[in-house]
Amino acid sequence: MAETFEQAEQAAALIKVTYEEQPAIVGLEENLTSAYKPAAGLGGAATQVTRGEAEAAFQSAAVRSEQTYTTPVYHHNAMEPHATIAQWEGDKLTVYDATQSVMGVKGLLSVTLGIPAENVQVYALYIGGGFGSKGFTWANTLLAPMAAKQFDRPVKLVLSRQQVFSTAGRRTQTVQKVSLGADSTGKLAAVKHATISETSFVDEFVETAGVATTMLYSTPNLDVSHELVRLNRGTPCPTRAPGEAPGTFALEVAMDELAEQLKIDPAQLRLINHADMEEQKKKQFSEKSLKECYQKGAEVIGWKNRKAEPGTLREGNYLVGYGMATATYPANRSASTAKATLFADGHAEILCGTQDIGTGTYTVMTQVAADAFALPPEKVKVKLGDSSYPKGAQSGGSQVSASVGPPIRAAALGAISKLIRLAIADPSSPLHGYKEEEIMADNGKIHLIKEPGRVETYVQIMNRKGLDKLEAQAKTNVSTRPSTPAPAPAGSPEAKAEEESKANKAVQEDEKMDRKDYAFHSFGAHFVKVLVDPDLGMIKIDRIVGVMDIGTVMNLKTATNQIMGGMIFGIGMALMENTQYDPNNGRVVTRDLAQYLVPVHADIPEIEVHFINKPDTFISPIGARGIGEIGITGITAAIANAVYNATGKRVRDLPITPDKLIS
């Protein structure tokens, strides 16, 4: 540990010198000329994407729209601040952490503190929100075990709200220039989306705001680029829908502006430019029902009541406006492992080293497991948030359901398969001698499909065999990302799970699916009605309707809550959130919830969420795509477009505050 402390002190000194050598604190706009092109974004994502001849096509287009849009710095502000408890017992370290990745924290603590991974145990049983910030590991997670070692006693370290603003990441500021060229019918001939965002002097993070632009609309000519400016501020990090959230604001407002120029209905313009395939990758979408989202949303909000001429519709003294925008987010999936145990008393248990950050993972995975076990949900216990469990996906990139659901299902089916094979091999069983495929499980029993009366309970079989439990593990290596997971170390629990998975029929069926020719994305549409006081510029969001195409809806309540949460995020982005810095010392000025404004109950309108609920059988056997982040994409633009429709004033610099409407 002594070497670790010395290395930490040296690193701190280096960072201090690095910051002191930099010029005075200034903002992004003052430093645009020093922007540079980064090599890659988060996870190696491309930051420069082209096809065709975008500049030439734009210059020759019959109709052109070119504008610059800006978004400020945003902070995550999860309900639960970052917190860590650390305790040493000899050379064994136990950490309770508010994290989106128990496995990630375990690995980082092992490397940073120089201790074997098997000596690190991390728990994150319940987390009061993360939104990306808790996907990274910050100083509290490292300092708590160091202090615990130094003082030989457990240490609890909780960041104050003010400390969260300065030490736990944020969403970067962006300046985005969007150029759209179209013919007279509205068909896009060229799309250009150039983003400049900020990073720190000691690290690099790219807010890939143009990532959705590469695939959302059909166009033969495209140019998406990203540049960075180094500022004397802390390093940004992912914030709910990193890239897509600020990026869809710029793109979707630009589409509204183009529709205005063309005198075409904004929803119709999007239908004209609907992408039937992922044109950059030249792949079919695994499932896409975006047109149905537009149709349903327009119908529910009463889009026919919208007036094309801004500022012409009133309710009492209020100006009325309608706006809409497209929502989209990648459907991610990564390799994950789960362990299933069926106990002799008839209850079952699932272990998986993922976590529930408040999205309902415990609930949804209990449903998946109960269905596979053929047991009532009350007889199934799903255990998460423990790094000693089989490795599961991190809670980021809207991937947990698609990643963790299949191995949980496969492991439970594997346990039931073992039970059936016990019965058909036992001469005293009424199912003796039959084939496994002739038997099905149902409500704690297995029976012959053609003769339901030939039946045995799980309890009867296990008691007769003298077993207290049956176990099965499953690992699915399927990933929607191009990289291939590294093989598990020989002899590790993961390696054993891989070996057992080779014989698991559910895993075999999942992994034999040919996914290489498909692009995986979720889609949706937001429709918004606003009321604006023409004298005061005060905006009241009257109604929001969201229609989402996310594959199978695993749980209507948790899914609805996730989309509503994203919409509320979007209200904050559109109308009030804005982190301010002292230009002299770079410290955050709006560093608590009294000064950094977020939506409260009085700001939230009537919200309706609808789902297409069409299973995506290509991404996984459970048919579900991610839902945690798509709700915030597009909604900010829909609000901005509605405000324009109400007032005739186009605000391209967020947030949309009253002074920008009455000036």
N, C-alpha and C positions, 0 to 999 in steps of 0.2 A: 504493500500500500504506500510505502514511503516514496517509491519512484513515481507512483501515480500522482501523489500530491505535488511533487516537484514538477512533473510534467504539466499539471494543471496550472500551477503558478506561472510557469514559463509561457504557456498559451495565453493566459490572461494578460500578461505583460505585453506580449506581441500584439494582441488585439487592441490594448490601450494605446500603444505607440502608433499602430495603423490608423486608428481613428484620429489621434492628435495631429497626424501629419496631413490629414485631409483639409480642404478649404472649408470656409464657413458653411453652415447649413443653409441650403436653398432647396427649392422645390423642383419637381420634374420639369415643368414648363421652362424654367430658366436654364435647363441643361440639355435640351433636346439635341443640340449640335454635338454633344459628346456621346450620343447613342452608338452602340456597337451591336453586331449580330451575334447572338449566342449560338453555340454549336448544336445544342439540343435542349428540350424542355424536360419536365418531370418524367422520369422513367424512360428517358431517351426519345421522347416525342419530337417529331419533326417541327421545326420552327419556321421553315421556308418551304412553301408548297406552291407549285405552279402547274398549269396545263394550258396548252394553246398559246396565243399571243394576246394577253390581257390588255396591255397598254394600247396596242394598235386597234384592237376591237372596241375598246372604250372610246378612243378618240373618233372613231368613225360611226359610232352608234347614233341612231336617230334621236334618242332621248337619253340625256345623261344627268345623273345626280351625284354630287360629290360634296361630302360634308365631313367635319371633324366632330367627334363625340368624346367627352371626357367623363371619367368616373373617379371619385376620390378614394382615399384609403378607408377601408372598412375593418372593423375588429369583430372577432367571433362572438364574444360575450355569452358563452354557455352559462346556463343557470348555475352549474357547479364550477367554481374556479379550479385551476390546476392544483392538485394536492397529492402528496406522497407520504407514506409511512414506511420506514425501513427498520429492520431488526436483524442483528447478527446473532447466530448461535454457533460459536466456534468459527469455522470458515464457511458456514452456510449463510446465505443472505436471503431474507424474505422481504419482499416489497409489495405493498398495496398501493396501486397507482391509478389515477384517473387517466386512462389511456385508451386509444382506439386500437391498440395492438399489443396484447400481452406477450406475444412471441417476439415482436420487434423490440420491446423494452428488455426482455430477457437477453436477447442477443447483444444489444448495445451495452447493457451493464456488464456482461461478461467480457466484452472486448475492452471497454473503457477502463474498468477496474482491474482487469488482468486476472480474472478468476474463471475457473471452468464453468461452462454453461450448466452442467448438472448441479452446481452448487448455488444456482440462482433460481428462486421461485417467485413468480409474479402473479398477483391476483388483481383482477378488475371486475368484480362481480356486478356492480351497478354503477353507471356513469351518468351524471346529469348533463348530457349533451357534450358534443365534441366539435362538429362542424369543420373538421380538418386540423384545427390547432392541436388537438390531442392525438393526431396521427404522427406528429413529430415528438421527439423527446427533448425537453427543455431542462434548464439548470436545476429545477427543484428535484427532478427524478435522479439526478446525479449527486447533488449536494446532500440529500437526505441520507443515503447509505454511507457517504464519506464522513458525515458528522456522526452518524451512529457508530461507526468504527472508531472514530477519534475519541468519543466519550464513553464507549462501551455501554451504551444503553439505547433503547428504541428512540427514534426521532420522527416527529411528525412535522412536515413542512407544507404550509398552505399559502398560496399566493393570494394577496389581497386583490381586489378588483383593479386598483391602480397599477399593481405590478403586472397583472395580466396584459394591460395595454402596452407595456414596454418590454416584456421579456418572453412573450409566448406567441409571436407571429401575428400576422394580419393579412388582409388582402391588399395587394399593391394598387397604387394609383395607375390609371391608364389614360393615354391619349390615342384615340383610334380614328383613322381616316378611312372612310368607306366610300368607294366609287362604284356606281352601278350604271351600266349602259344597256339599253334595251331597244327593241324595235317598237313600232307604233302600236303593236298589239300587246305589248308588255313582256314579250319573251326576252329573257336576259341574254345579252350577247357577251357581256364581260362583267366580272365581279373582282374588285380589288379591295383588300382589307389589310391595312398596315397598322400595326400596334407598337407603341412605345410604352414600356412600363419600367418600373424601378426595381433595383435590387440593392444589396448592401455592398460595402467594400470588402467584406470578409467571406462572402458566400454568393451563390448565384441561384436565383429562382426566377423562372419565366412564367408569367401569366399568359398562357396561350389563348388569348382572346379570339383569335381567328380560327380556332380548331373546328368549331361547328360550321363555319363558313365554307370549309373545304367540301362538305357533303350535303348541306341542307337543301340547296336549290340546284336545279339543272342549269348548267351553263357550259359552253364549249371552251371558254377562256377564263382562267382564274389565276390570281396572284395573291397569296396570303403570306405576309411577312411579320416578323417580330424582332424588335430591338430592345435593348436594355440600357438604362442609365444608372450608374452607381451613385447612390446618395448616402449621406451620413445618417442612416437610420437602420434600425434592426432589420434583419432579413425577413422578407415576406414568406408566407407558406400557403399551402392549399386552404381555401375557404370554400365552403359548400358550392359545388360545381365550379371548381377553379378553371378559369378560361371561359367556359360557356356562359357563366352568369353575366360578367361585364360584356362579353363578346356578343351575346344575343341582344343585349340592350342596343348596341351600336347597329348591328345588322338589321334588326327588326324595326328600328326607327327609320333607318335608311330605306327599307322596303316600303314603309308607310309614306315617306317623302316621295318615292318614285311613283307610288300609286296616285298620290295627289297630282303630280305633274301629268300623268297619263289620263287622269280623270277615270280611273278604274277603281272599283271597290277593292280595298286592301285584302280581303279574304279571297276575292277572285284572282288577284295578282299572284297570290301564293299558289293557288290551284294551277294557274297557267304555267308556273315554274316548278311544279311538283317534280321531285327527283324519283323516278321509278326504280333507280338503282344507285349504288354508291359509285359515283362516276370517277372519283379519284382512284379508287382501288379496283374499279371495274368488277364489282361484285354485287350480287343480288342481296337485298336485305333479308335477314332470316324471317322477318314478319314486319309488315308496316301497314298500319291502318290510319295514317294521318288524315286522309281525306274525310274519313268518318268523324274524326275529331273536329275538323272544321265545321262539318255539317251539323253535328250535335251541339257544339258550342254556340253557333250562330242562332240555332233554333231556340235554345234555352234562354239565352240572354235577351232575345228579341232584337237581333241585329237589324231586322227590317225597319226598326224605328229610328235607326241612325240616319242623320242628315249628312249628305256629302259636303255641304258647305259649312265650314266651321263657324261656331258662334251663333247658330240660327235656331237651336233647340233649347227651350227653357222649361223649368218646372218651378213656378213661383218666381222668386228673384234669382234662382240659380241657373247658371249656364249648364247644359247637359252635354256630355260627350261620351262616345263609345270608342273603344280601342281594342285591338286584338294583336296577337303575336304568336309565333310558333315556339314550342318548347321542344328541346331535344337533349339527350345525354347518351353517351355510349353505354352499351350493355356489357359489363365486364364480368369475367369469371376467371378464377385462378384455382390452382391445385389445393385441395383440402382433404383432411382426414377426420374420421369420426369413429368412435367405439360404441357399440351397442351391447347392453347386458339385459338378458331376460331372467328374472328371478323366480325361484320356485313358488313363491306366493302369488305369482301372476302379474306383478308390476314390472316395469321396464325402466331402463335408464340410458341416457345418451351422454357421452363425454365428447366435448370438442373445444379446442383451444382458440376459439374466437371470442367475441364479447358482444354484449348488448349495450349500446351507448344511448339508449332511450328510444330506439326505433321499433321495438317490439320483437326482437329476434327470439327471445325466450318463447313468446307466444306462438310465433309462426313456425319455429322449428319443432315445438311440441306437437303442432298440428301435423307436420310432415312425418314425424316419428310415429305418432299415434296411428296415422293412416297406414304406414308400412308395417307396424307391429300388429295391426288389426286389433287395437285396444282402445278403450275410451281415453280421452286426453287426461282425465284425472288419475289414470294409472301409469302415466308416463312422466318421468322427471328428466328434463334437459338441463345439463350442467355446463356452464360456460365460464369464461373469464379466469381460467387457471392455466398457467403455462406448462403444467405437468401433463395436461391432457394432450391428445393427438393434435397436431398442428392444424389450425383453421385459418381462414382468411382474415386479414385486417379489416376493420370497419372503415373503408374509404373507397371511393370510386364506385359506389353503389353496387357492390359485388357480393355481399354476404349471402343473400338468399340464393342466388344462382350458384355460388361457390360451395356453400356449406350444406344446402338442402340436399343435393344429390348424394354425397357420401353418408349423410345421416340416413337418408332413405335406403341406400344400399346396405349400410351396416345393419339396420333393423331387419331388412329382408334377408340378409345373410344369417342372422340369428334365427329367424323363423324357418329358413331352409334347413338349418342344422336340426331344429326341433322336428320338422317333418321327416327328415332322414332317420332320426332316432325311432320315430313311430313306425315307419314302413319296414324297418329292419327288425322290429321286435315282434316275435310270434304271438305274444299276448295282446297285441294291439289290434283293434278292429280295422285298422288301416294297413295291417301287415301285407306286404307283397305288392302293394300298388305303386305306381310311378309317382314321382314328386309332382309332375305337371298335372296329375289327376286330382290333386288335393289343393284346397284353398284355406286360408285363415280368415276367421271372422269372429270378432268380439271375444277374443280370448280362447277360441277353440279352432281346431282344424277338422275339416270334414271332406268327404269325397264329394266332388263337384256334382256328379250325377246321382249320388245317394246321400243327401244331407243328413240322413239319420245315422250314417256311419261316421261317428264323431268322437273326438276326445278333446278335453281341455288341456291347455298348456300345463296347468298344475298337475293333472293326472299323469301326464307323460314324464315330467321332471321328477315327481315323487317316486314313480315306479322305477326310474333309473337311478334314484338316490342322488340327484344333482341339486345343488343349491342355486346354480346359475348356469346360463349359457352365454358365451361372449362371441362377438364377431366384430371385425374391424374392416373399414373400407377406405381406400384412398382413390380419389379421382384426380387424374393428372390433366384434365381438360382445362384449357385456358383460351380465352378469346383474344389474348395478346400473342404476338408472334414468338416470344421467347419460350423456350422449353424448360420446365422445372428441372433443377439439378437432382440427380438421384440421391436418395436418403443414405446417410452413413450406414455401413454394414452393421447389423446387430442392434440398430436403434429401433424404437417403437415404430417409427415411420417406415423403416425398411420391412419390418414384420407385417405392417399393414399393407404395404405394396405387394408383398408375397401372397398374403391372403386374398388381396383384391383380384389377383389373377384368376382365381377360381370363383369369384363372385359374379353371378350372372347379371345382376343389375349394373355392376361396373362395366362388364364386358359390353353390354348393350349400349351404355352411355358413351363409352370411348370408341366404339366402332362407327358412330355417327360421323359422316364426312362433313366437317364444318369449314373446310378451307376455302370454299367458294362463296361463303356468306359473310356479310357485314352485319354486326350486331349493334343495334341502336334502339332506344326507346324514343317515342314521339308524343306530342300533345299540342293542345291549343289553349291559350288563355283569352278570355273575353272579359272586358272590364267596362263598367259604367261609372262615370264620375259626375259629381256636382261641384261647380266652382262658383264661389261668390265673386261677382265681377268687380265689386268695390274694394274688397279686402284681399283678393287673390287666394283665399283659403280654399283648400281642396278637400272634398269629402268623397271618399270612395264609397259608392252606393251599393255596388254589387260586383262580385267576381264569379265567373264560371270557368272551371277548368275541366277539360276532357283529356284523359291520358290513355295512351296505348303502351302498356308496360308488360304485355304478356298476361299470364295468369295472375289474378288478384288472389293472393294467398289468404289475406284476412282483410275484409272490407274496412273495419274500423281503423286498424293500424295503417293501412294504405292511405285512407282518407286523411288521417292525421298527418302523415308525412307530406302529402301534397299541400295541405293547408299550412303546415309549417314553412314550406318553401315559399308559398304565396306571401305569407307574413314577412319573411325575409325580404321579398321583393318590394313590399310596401315600404319597408325601412330604407332599402337602397334607393327607391325612387323619390321619396319625399323628405327624408330627414337625416339619415346616417351620413356622417362626414367627420372623419378624424382630422383634427387640426394640430399642427406642430408649431412650436416656438421657432421662428426662423433663425434665432441666435444660437440656441444650444441643442436643437433637435429633439427636445423633450415633448411628449404628447401633452397638449393642453386640455383636450376633452377626454380626461382619463378616468371618468366614472360615469355611472348611468344617470347622474343629474345633468351632465353637460353633453355626453354623447347620447343623442336622442335615438330611441328605438320605439317601435310601435307598441302601444298599450291597448287595453280592451276597447277604449273609446275610439280608436283608430280603425278597428277591424269591422268590415261590412258583413253583409250576408255573403257567405261563401258556399258555392255548390261545386262538388267534385264528382265527376262521372268517369267511368272506365269502360273501355271497349271490351276488355276481358277476353281476349283471344289468345289462347296458349301459344307460346313460341317453343315448339317441340325441338327446334334445332339447338337452342342454347342449353337446354337441360331437360331431363325427364319430368321435372316438376313444372316446366313451361313458364317460369317466372323470370322477368328481367328486373334490374335494379330500380328503386323508386326513391331513394333518399335524397337525390339531388335534382332530379328533373323539374321538380315543382318550382324552383327558383329561376329556372331558365325561361326567358321570354316574358315573364310577368312584369318586370320593370319596364320593358318597352311597351307592353300593352297599356300600362298606366300612363306613360308619357304620351302615347298615341291618343289615348282618350282625352287627356288634358288639352292636346292640340285641337282635337275635334270640338271640344267645348269652347275654347278661347281663341283659336286661330294663332296662338303663340307657340312656336316650336322651341322647346328647351332641349338643348343638346348637351348641357353640362349639369350633371347630377350633383346634389339633389334638386328637385323642382320645388323651390321655396316661393312663398307669396311675392317676395320682392321681384322675382324674375317674371311674374305675370302682370304686375301693375306698373312696372317701370316703362 
